Amino acid sequence: MISGSNLVTVAFAPLVPWTLIWAIGGVAAALIVFGAFRRARGTVLRTLAIGAGLAALANPAIIQETREPVSDVVAVVVDRSLSQRVGDRTEHTDQALAQITEQLAAFENIEVRVIPAGGNTGDTGDNAEGTKLFDAIDQALSDVPPDRVAGMVLITDGQVHDAPDVDAMADTNPVHVLVTGARNEGDRRLVIVQAPSYGVVGHALQMTVRIEDTAVSTNAGNATLQIITDGGEPQRYLVPVGQDADLVLTLEHAGQTVLELATPRGPQELTLNNNRAAVVVNGVRDRLRVMLISGEPHAGERTWRSLLKADPSVDLVHFTILRTPEKQDAPPI
């Protein structure tokens, strides 16, 4: 740490505006010059008196400052998301962190702050919104003025979902990124683009999926997609790689229907965990149409009618057929 320093400065707090002081000084200087030219007695004393008066109007003060310099802060952000646990990325991350902290420790005026982010340790979380590193930086450096931040070092696999725009970072401190993993890595993953939360039993249901494969080009043929409904027999489809595919399914029963989707191993794989996905769809029935035909009124018929009318999912049509005893024809009364 750099030791403190003492500074002595002179500050002015004029009692009147500076323009007035300069005006008085100009008039006094003219009179002093005129007196000196005429060789008037007491010119020197008058000069000292005018100088003392102008100094009093300027109201000088001696300020003594003791300054203690503070250290700069370097943020080392470590991505601890699930994708960082693939292969040897965790080991490479720990090695890079140890080397960076050791090199920064050689500077006496540098404070190193190691910020874990993207994991499930309660800092930012690894959720549906993705890996957020810059939110963790804002929280960890909330007590540090921007002028004290010397820079940031990010150790990540490159999957960051809250990175600001490049233009917004033009005036910020330097940001260095160390990307873990190996060159030319490939991975296949299954993405659920759109899935309905419910569907009508017996009616067509549309779901959109996409199979992404970084090891092949976008239009590189088809891949097999397997769908298992409620643990039954698998259904297989051919889905183009890198393109959205619309699947048409039909729900067989009301309530929850679990759809398990999976695609086989690609040419290169980092992990098979992202080759599978599950979707839960709630099946609802269409409105039930009921025709109630009654003859002679009785209590049971009224109970049936009340139950059917109370259910909003039932369309009731009620026919009452009444015959008088005097009606003379073949059907019984």
C-alpha positions as CSV (number, residue, x, y, z in Angstrom):
1,M,0.0,0.0,0.0
2,I,1.4,3.4,-0.9
3,S,1.9,5.6,2.2
4,G,0.0,8.8,2.8
5,S,1.2,12.3,1.9
6,N,0.8,15.8,3.4
7,L,-0.2,18.7,1.1
8,V,-0.2,22.4,2.0
9,T,-2.2,24.7,-0.2
10,V,-3.5,28.3,-0.1
11,A,-7.2,28.9,-0.8
12,F,-9.0,32.2,-1.2
13,A,-12.5,33.0,-0.1
14,P,-12.9,36.6,-1.1
15,L,-15.2,38.9,1.0
16,V,-16.2,40.8,-2.1
17,P,-16.3,39.8,-5.8
18,W,-12.9,39.4,-7.5
19,T,-13.8,42.1,-10.1
20,L,-14.1,44.7,-7.3
21,I,-10.8,43.6,-5.8
22,W,-9.0,43.9,-9.1
23,A,-10.6,47.3,-9.7
24,I,-9.4,48.6,-6.3
25,G,-6.0,47.1,-6.9
26,G,-5.8,48.8,-10.3
27,V,-6.7,52.2,-8.9
28,A,-4.2,51.8,-6.0
29,A,-1.4,50.8,-8.4
30,A,-2.0,53.9,-10.4
31,L,-1.8,56.1,-7.3
32,I,1.3,54.4,-6.1
33,V,3.0,54.9,-9.5
34,F,1.9,58.5,-9.6
35,G,3.3,59.0,-6.0
36,A,6.5,57.3,-6.8
37,F,6.9,59.5,-9.9
38,R,6.3,62.6,-7.8
39,R,8.6,61.2,-5.1
40,A,6.0,61.7,-2.4
41,R,6.8,60.8,1.1
42,G,5.2,57.7,2.6
43,T,4.7,55.9,-0.8
44,V,6.2,52.7,0.6
45,L,4.0,52.7,3.7
46,R,0.9,53.4,1.6
47,T,1.9,50.5,-0.7
48,L,2.1,48.1,2.2
49,A,-1.2,49.3,3.7
50,I,-3.0,48.9,0.3
51,G,-1.5,45.4,-0.2
52,A,-2.6,44.4,3.3
53,G,-6.1,45.7,2.7
54,L,-6.4,43.8,-0.6
55,A,-5.1,40.7,1.0
56,A,-7.7,41.0,3.7
57,L,-10.4,41.4,1.1
58,A,-9.1,38.2,-0.7
59,N,-9.4,36.3,2.7
60,P,-6.6,33.8,2.2
61,A,-6.4,30.5,4.1
62,I,-3.8,27.9,4.5
63,I,-5.1,24.3,4.0
64,Q,-3.1,21.3,5.1
65,E,-4.3,18.0,3.7
66,T,-3.3,14.5,4.7
67,R,-4.1,12.1,1.8
68,E,-4.1,8.3,2.0
69,P,-4.4,6.6,-1.4
70,V,-6.8,3.7,-1.8
71,S,-6.2,0.7,-3.9
72,D,-7.8,-0.1,-7.3
73,V,-10.2,-3.0,-7.5
74,V,-10.0,-5.8,-10.1
75,A,-13.0,-8.1,-10.4
76,V,-12.3,-11.7,-11.3
77,V,-15.7,-13.3,-12.3
78,V,-15.8,-17.1,-12.3
79,D,-18.6,-18.8,-14.2
80,R,-19.9,-21.7,-12.1
81,S,-22.9,-22.6,-14.3
82,L,-23.8,-26.2,-15.2
83,S,-22.2,-25.8,-18.6
84,Q,-18.9,-25.2,-16.9
85,R,-19.0,-28.7,-15.5
86,V,-18.7,-30.3,-18.9
87,G,-15.4,-32.2,-19.5
88,D,-12.3,-30.5,-18.0
89,R,-13.8,-27.0,-17.8
90,T,-14.0,-27.0,-14.1
91,E,-10.3,-27.9,-13.7
92,H,-9.2,-25.4,-16.3
93,T,-11.3,-22.7,-14.6
94,D,-9.6,-23.4,-11.2
95,Q,-6.2,-23.3,-12.8
96,A,-6.8,-20.0,-14.6
97,L,-8.3,-18.5,-11.4
98,A,-5.2,-19.5,-9.4
99,Q,-2.8,-18.0,-12.0
100,I,-4.7,-14.7,-12.3
101,T,-4.9,-14.1,-8.6
102,E,-1.2,-14.9,-8.1
103,Q,-0.2,-12.5,-10.8
104,L,-2.4,-9.7,-9.5
105,A,-1.2,-10.2,-5.9
106,A,2.2,-8.9,-7.0
107,F,0.8,-5.4,-7.3
108,E,0.6,-3.6,-4.0
109,N,-2.2,-1.1,-5.0
110,I,-4.5,-3.7,-6.4
111,E,-7.5,-5.3,-4.5
112,V,-8.7,-8.6,-6.1
113,R,-12.3,-9.5,-5.7
114,V,-13.2,-13.1,-6.8
115,I,-16.9,-13.1,-7.8
116,P,-18.6,-16.6,-8.3
117,A,-21.6,-16.3,-10.6
118,G,-23.9,-18.5,-12.6
119,G,-24.1,-21.3,-10.1
120,N,-26.6,-22.5,-7.6
121,T,-24.9,-20.9,-4.6
122,G,-27.4,-18.1,-4.2
123,D,-25.6,-15.4,-6.1
124,T,-27.4,-15.3,-9.4
125,G,-28.7,-18.8,-9.9
126,D,-28.8,-21.0,-13.0
127,N,-32.4,-20.7,-14.1
128,A,-34.5,-20.3,-17.2
129,E,-33.2,-16.9,-17.8
130,G,-29.7,-18.2,-18.4
131,T,-26.2,-17.4,-17.0
132,K,-26.0,-13.9,-15.7
133,L,-22.5,-12.7,-14.9
134,F,-22.9,-8.9,-15.1
135,D,-25.7,-8.9,-12.5
136,A,-23.2,-10.6,-10.1
137,I,-20.6,-7.9,-11.0
138,D,-23.1,-5.1,-10.2
139,Q,-23.9,-6.6,-6.9
140,A,-20.3,-7.3,-5.8
141,L,-19.0,-3.9,-6.9
142,S,-22.0,-1.9,-5.6
143,D,-19.8,-0.4,-2.8
144,V,-16.9,0.6,-5.2
145,P,-16.8,3.9,-7.0
146,P,-16.4,3.5,-10.8
147,D,-13.1,5.3,-10.8
148,R,-11.6,2.6,-8.5
149,V,-12.5,-0.3,-10.8
150,A,-9.3,-1.0,-12.7
151,G,-10.9,-3.8,-14.9
152,M,-12.7,-7.1,-15.0
153,V,-11.6,-10.6,-15.9
154,L,-14.3,-13.1,-16.9
155,I,-13.5,-16.8,-16.8
156,T,-16.4,-18.4,-18.6
157,D,-17.4,-20.8,-21.5
158,G,-18.9,-17.8,-23.4
159,Q,-22.5,-18.6,-22.7
160,V,-23.5,-15.3,-21.0
161,H,-27.1,-14.1,-21.2
162,D,-26.9,-10.6,-19.7
163,A,-24.0,-9.1,-21.5
164,P,-24.6,-5.4,-22.4
165,D,-24.2,-4.0,-25.9
166,V,-20.7,-3.3,-27.2
167,D,-21.6,0.4,-27.5
168,A,-22.7,0.6,-23.9
169,M,-19.4,-0.9,-22.8
170,A,-17.3,1.6,-24.8
171,D,-16.7,3.9,-21.8
172,T,-16.3,1.2,-19.2
173,N,-13.2,-0.2,-17.7
174,P,-11.3,-3.0,-19.6
175,V,-13.0,-6.4,-19.7
176,H,-10.9,-9.4,-20.4
177,V,-12.5,-12.8,-21.1
178,L,-10.8,-16.2,-20.7
179,V,-12.9,-18.8,-22.6
180,T,-12.7,-22.4,-21.2
181,G,-12.9,-25.5,-23.3
182,A,-11.1,-26.6,-26.4
183,R,-11.2,-25.3,-30.0
184,N,-13.7,-26.6,-32.5
185,E,-15.9,-28.3,-29.8
186,G,-19.2,-29.6,-31.1
187,D,-22.5,-30.4,-29.3
188,R,-26.0,-31.3,-30.2
189,R,-28.9,-30.1,-28.1
190,L,-32.7,-30.2,-28.3
191,V,-34.6,-26.9,-28.0
192,I,-38.3,-26.7,-27.3
193,V,-39.2,-23.5,-29.2
194,Q,-43.0,-23.6,-28.5
195,A,-45.1,-26.0,-26.5
196,P,-48.7,-25.5,-25.5
197,S,-49.6,-25.8,-21.8
198,Y,-53.0,-27.4,-22.5
199,G,-54.9,-29.0,-25.4
200,V,-58.3,-30.4,-26.2
201,V,-58.6,-34.2,-26.0
202,G,-58.9,-35.7,-29.4
203,H,-57.9,-32.6,-31.3
204,A,-54.6,-31.9,-33.1
205,L,-51.9,-30.3,-30.9
206,Q,-48.9,-28.4,-32.5
207,M,-45.5,-28.2,-30.9
208,T,-42.3,-26.6,-32.4
209,V,-38.9,-28.0,-31.7
210,R,-35.4,-27.4,-33.1
211,I,-32.3,-29.6,-33.1
212,E,-29.1,-27.5,-33.0
213,D,-25.7,-29.1,-33.8
214,T,-22.6,-26.9,-33.7
215,A,-20.5,-29.6,-35.2
216,V,-22.3,-29.5,-38.5
217,S,-23.6,-26.8,-40.8
218,T,-27.1,-25.5,-40.6
219,N,-28.6,-27.5,-43.5
220,A,-26.8,-30.8,-42.8
221,G,-29.6,-33.3,-43.3
222,N,-32.0,-34.7,-40.8
223,A,-31.8,-36.0,-37.3
224,T,-34.1,-38.5,-35.5
225,L,-36.4,-37.2,-32.8
226,Q,-38.1,-39.7,-30.5
227,I,-41.2,-38.9,-28.6
228,I,-42.6,-41.0,-25.8
229,T,-46.1,-40.2,-24.5
230,D,-46.9,-41.3,-20.9
231,G,-44.2,-44.0,-21.0
232,G,-45.8,-45.7,-24.0
233,E,-44.3,-46.8,-27.3
234,P,-41.8,-44.3,-28.8
235,Q,-42.7,-42.4,-32.0
236,R,-39.9,-41.3,-34.3
237,Y,-39.7,-38.3,-36.6
238,L,-37.1,-37.0,-39.0
239,V,-36.3,-33.3,-38.1
240,P,-34.1,-31.0,-40.1
241,V,-31.0,-29.9,-38.2
242,G,-30.8,-26.2,-37.3
243,Q,-34.4,-25.5,-38.4
244,D,-37.7,-25.2,-36.6
245,A,-39.9,-28.3,-37.0
246,D,-43.7,-28.3,-36.3
247,L,-45.0,-31.6,-34.8
248,V,-48.7,-32.5,-34.7
249,L,-49.8,-34.6,-31.7
250,T,-53.1,-35.7,-30.3
251,L,-53.9,-36.0,-26.6
252,E,-55.7,-39.3,-25.7
253,H,-57.0,-38.5,-22.3
254,A,-57.8,-35.6,-20.0
255,G,-55.4,-34.4,-17.3
256,Q,-51.6,-34.3,-17.5
257,T,-49.8,-35.9,-20.5
258,V,-46.0,-36.2,-20.2
259,L,-44.1,-36.0,-23.5
260,E,-40.5,-37.2,-23.4
261,L,-38.4,-35.9,-26.3
262,A,-34.9,-37.2,-27.2
263,T,-32.5,-37.1,-30.0
264,P,-29.5,-39.5,-30.4
265,R,-25.8,-38.6,-30.1
266,G,-24.4,-36.2,-32.6
267,P,-21.1,-36.3,-34.5
268,Q,-19.5,-34.5,-31.5
269,E,-20.9,-34.3,-28.0
270,L,-20.0,-32.4,-24.9
271,T,-22.9,-33.8,-22.9
272,L,-26.0,-35.8,-23.5
273,N,-28.0,-34.0,-20.9
274,N,-29.2,-31.4,-23.4
275,N,-30.3,-34.0,-25.9
276,R,-33.5,-34.7,-23.9
277,A,-36.4,-32.6,-22.8
278,A,-39.8,-33.2,-21.2
279,V,-43.1,-31.3,-21.8
280,V,-46.2,-31.6,-19.7
281,V,-49.5,-30.8,-21.4
282,N,-52.8,-30.6,-19.6
283,G,-55.6,-32.3,-21.6
284,V,-59.1,-30.8,-21.3
285,R,-62.3,-32.2,-22.8
286,D,-64.5,-30.3,-25.2
287,R,-67.9,-29.3,-23.9
288,L,-70.1,-32.4,-23.3
289,R,-73.4,-32.4,-25.3
290,V,-76.2,-34.1,-23.4
291,M,-79.8,-34.7,-24.6
292,L,-82.2,-35.3,-21.7
293,I,-85.6,-36.7,-22.6
294,S,-88.2,-37.0,-19.8
295,G,-91.8,-38.0,-19.7
296,E,-94.0,-37.8,-16.6
297,P,-92.4,-35.2,-14.1
298,H,-90.8,-36.8,-11.0
299,A,-88.1,-35.9,-8.4
300,G,-85.3,-37.9,-10.1
301,E,-85.8,-36.0,-13.4
302,R,-85.4,-32.7,-11.6
303,T,-82.2,-33.9,-9.9
304,W,-80.7,-35.0,-13.2
305,R,-81.5,-31.7,-14.8
306,S,-80.0,-29.7,-11.8
307,L,-76.8,-31.7,-11.9
308,L,-76.3,-31.2,-15.7
309,K,-77.1,-27.5,-15.6
310,A,-74.6,-26.9,-12.8
311,D,-71.7,-28.2,-14.9
312,P,-70.4,-25.4,-17.2
313,S,-68.7,-28.0,-19.5
314,V,-72.1,-29.6,-20.4
315,D,-74.4,-28.4,-23.1
316,L,-77.8,-29.6,-22.1
317,V,-80.8,-30.1,-24.4
318,H,-83.9,-31.2,-22.5
319,F,-87.1,-32.6,-24.1
320,T,-90.2,-33.3,-22.0
321,I,-92.8,-35.5,-23.8
322,L,-96.2,-35.3,-22.1
323,R,-99.3,-37.4,-23.1
324,T,-102.8,-36.9,-21.9
325,P,-104.8,-39.9,-20.7
326,E,-107.5,-39.1,-23.3
327,K,-105.0,-39.7,-26.2
328,Q,-106.2,-42.7,-28.1
329,D,-103.4,-44.3,-30.1
330,A,-101.1,-47.4,-30.0
331,P,-98.3,-46.2,-27.7
332,P,-98.9,-46.6,-24.0
333,I,-99.8,-43.6,-21.8
